[in-house]
């Protein structure tokens, strides 16, 4: 008897290695991230400051989550690890501001190139803080991907924009967020992680803006549900990605941001990356493929107490 399509799809998904599933989820997170960045850039080009956009973003996500919290009488956001959420609060507020600042001052493709360097920070952090033992093929994939990053960034070819340094700080904060999520999120509901993260952003950027809701242009109202869904999608996809695979492996999927962001930058902001960008992006895709094709039992991870 032929199984329903949904069961066959689920079976095919579960037959993939944990790292392959994790990478696929990070690619989904990168798609959400690129769409969110495009929406935020549109609002900032309309005159909104990065801190105002981030306050608006957190407000939209929390409003979307409110019915679920009420329906479960708060059980869905209950936590046994308040220190975990406090630590994430500091990291996520810094990371979010860095990303928004970079997007506001750089082309989408260039900002993404700097921000995705978090995947490069993730490999040594995963080995050092999570006790992961990457397979040799993954190291090859990351080296190939890193070569693509160097081609895209063209270090030394021009004066480094200050926003690039801000973006690199954001990339490091993203990598640290991954470590914290992988190491301390066991037993936490994904909606709880999402809610407390957005509440931290709401409090932080609300304080910076005096908790005054920015004026959204009439044309920008249609972007609000997209902003809410993509912001939530980033957190949920990352949550399950780290549940499925090793942090230093699944972060390779972040290279895909350099494919999504240039496309959106071209369509919505008439940004055209130079030829060397596409050559570097091709190497990034090859790096992802090398990690995805890693033998299923070739790497094991242990988490230090």
Secondary structure, 3 states (H helix, E strand, C coil): CCCCHHHHHHHHHHHCCHHHHHHHHHHHHHHHHHHHHHHHHHHHHCCCCHHHHHHHHHHHHHHHHHHHHHHCCCHHHCCCCHHHHHHHHHHHHHHHHHHHHHHHHCCHHHHHHHHCCHHHHHHHHHHHHHCEECCHHHHHHHHHHHHHHHHHHCCCCCCCCHHHHHHHHHHHHHHHHHHHHHHHCCCCCHHHHHHHHHHHHHHHHHHHCCCCCCCCCHHHCCHHHHHHHHHHHHHHHHHHHHHHCCHHHHHHHHHHHHHHHHHHHHHHHCCCCCHHHHHHHHHHHHHHHHHHCCCCCCCEECCCC
